[in-house]
Amino acid sequence: MTQEGYLKMSDEELTKLAERYRIPSTSFTKEDPDDIEPDFYFDRERVIEALLVRSEALRARRTTIISFVALAVSVAALLVSILK
C-alpha cells in the first residue's frame, strides 16, 4: 500500500493494522514538566512510517527471491546447454 492509502485510513483502521503487525501506535508528551505522568496519544505519523518501512521490506524480500529464482533458472539452462 502507498502512503496516500494509509493517509486515507481512519485512526481505527490504522490501529488495527498496527496491532496486527505489532507496531507501537502511541507516543507520549510531557507538556507540563511538573506532571509525573506523561500524556499518551495516537501517533498517526509513527504508524504510517512503520507500515511504509514494512511494505518496502516485503517488496525488497520479494524482489530478492525472484532474483535468486531467475539466477537458478539461468544456471540450470547453462548446465543443460553444456551437457547437450
N, C-alpha and C positions, 0 to 999 in steps of 0.2 A: 504494500500500500504506500501511497505517496504522502508527503507532508500535508498536502491540501486535503486528502481524505481524512487524515487524523484531525485536522483543524475543524472539519465539519462535524465531527462526532461530538455527542454530548458528554458531559462530565461522567455520567453514569456508565456510558459505553466505554469510555477510556478507563474508568476504574475497574470494570470487569476485565478488560484486556490486561491491565497492569497486574491484577490478581492472578490471572491465568498464567502469565509469564514471570511472575514473582518480581515485579518491578515496584520499588518503593514509590508510592504515589503522593506522599505527603512531605512537606518541608516545614520548617518552623522559623519563627522570627521572635525576637525579643525587642519589642518596641520600647518597653519601659525597662531600663536597666535594673531597677529595684524589684521587678517582678521575678519571683523564683521560678515559676512555671512558664515555659515557652508557649507561644501560640502556634498551633499546628494548622495548616491549611492545605487544600488540594492543589498540587503544583502541576498544572496542565503542561507547561513547557518541559518540565523534567520527564513526564511520562511520554510525551511525544518524541522528545530527543532519544530516549531509551528505546522506544519502538522503532524509530528510524535506524538506529545503530543495529538493532536486532535484525531488521529486514535486510540491511546491507550485508550483514554477516551471513545470512541464509543465502543471499544471492551469490556471494563470493564462494561459499561452500559448493553450491550447485554448479557454478562455473568450473571449479576445480575438479569436481567429479566428472563432468563432461569432457574436460581436457584429458584426464587420465584414461577415460574410455576411448577417446579418439587416438591417443598415443598407443594404447594396447591394440586397437584395430590396425593401425599403421604397421606396428611391429609384426603382427600376425600376417598381414598381407605381404610384407617384405620376406618373411620366412617362407611363405608359400611360394612366392616367386623365385626364391633362391633354390628351393628344393625341387622345382619342376625341371 
